[in-house]
Amino acid sequence: QVQLVESGGGLVQPGGSLRLSCAASGSTFSINAMGWYRQAPGKQRELVAAITRGGTTTYADSVKGRFTISRDNAKNTVYLQMNSLKPEDTAVYYCKANRQRTDYWGQGTQVTVSS
């Protein structure tokens, strides 16, 4: 089993920045891809960004150039640096890890972009 704990969410004004962190614990050996998803009220959960163990990244078109995903394999932690935040980025952000063809999810952290 893998446990994921997110942190770093909160309230920020448009144009501001936040950094999310997701720490994995438990059976972290052989965790492959890790990523961030988000779900806004009334909408489906969507991929924001993902990163493989080797560092290959994928981004949703809506966040390219504004968000950066990174990971520290030694700490089993993945980060999401979010810059130039917009009101439409408001959502609950979830961390996901894939290990041996099983997906594990964190509990989510709220990000609210509002003036």
N, C-alpha and C positions, 0 to 999 in steps of 0.2 A: 504494500500500500504506500501511496504517496500523499502527504498532506501539504497543502498550499495555503499560505497566509499572505494576503495582500495588505498593503499599507500605502499611505500617501495621498489618499483622496481628500476632497474638501471643496470649499467654495472659493471661486476665483473670478475676477473680473474679466470681461472679454479682452483679449490680447495678452493675458497673463500666462504663467507657466505653472506646471505641476510635474512632479516626478513620482511615479508609482513604482513600488517594489513588490516583488513576490518571492518569498522564501519557501523553498521546498525542503521537506524533511521526511524521514522514514526510509523507504527503499529507493533512494535517489540514484543508485547505480543504474546506469543504462538509460537514464532519461534522455530522450532524443529531442524532439521539437518542444519548444515552450512558446506560449503566445498570450496575447491579450485580446479579449473580445469585449464587446459592450452591448448593453441592451437599454434602449430608451423606452419610456412608458408607451405601451401600445404598439411597439415595434418588435421585430424578431432580433434575436441575438446575432451580431455580425462580427466578423473578423476585423480587428484593428491592425495588428501586426504580429508576425511570428518570426522565430529565429531557430535555426537548427543548432545542434551541438557544435557543428563546425563554424557557425557564424553566418550562414546564409540567411538573408532577411527577406521578408515579404511584407508589403504594406497595402492597406486599402487606399484606393485613389483619393479618397476624401481627406486623408491625413498625410499623404506624401509631401515631404518638404517641411512639415511642421512637427511630426512625431519621430522619435528615434528609439528603436528597441535595442537593448544590449543584454548580455548575460555574463555572469561570472560563474564558470563551471566549478571552480574550487569552493565557492560559497553556495552553490545550487540556487542561485538567485537570478531572476530576470527583472529588468528595469524597463520602464517606459517614460522617456522624457517627452513631455508635451508642451510645446511652445505655441504662441499665437492662437491661444484657445478661443473657440467660438461658442456661442450659445448652443449651436447644434451638436457640440461635443458632449453636452450634458447627458449622462447615462450612468448606469452601474457598470463598472469595469470589472471583468472577471479574468483571472489568470487560468491558463490551461497548460498541463504538461502531458506529454505522451510517453509512455514507457511500455515497451513490449506489447504494442498494439492496444493498449488500454489508455483511455483519456481520464485524467483527474482534473477536478475543478476546485478553485478556491471559492470562498463565500461571497466575494464581491466587495468592491469599495465604491462609494458614491462620489461622482465628480459632477459638480454643478458650476456652470459658467453663466454668471449673471451680474448685472450692474446694480 
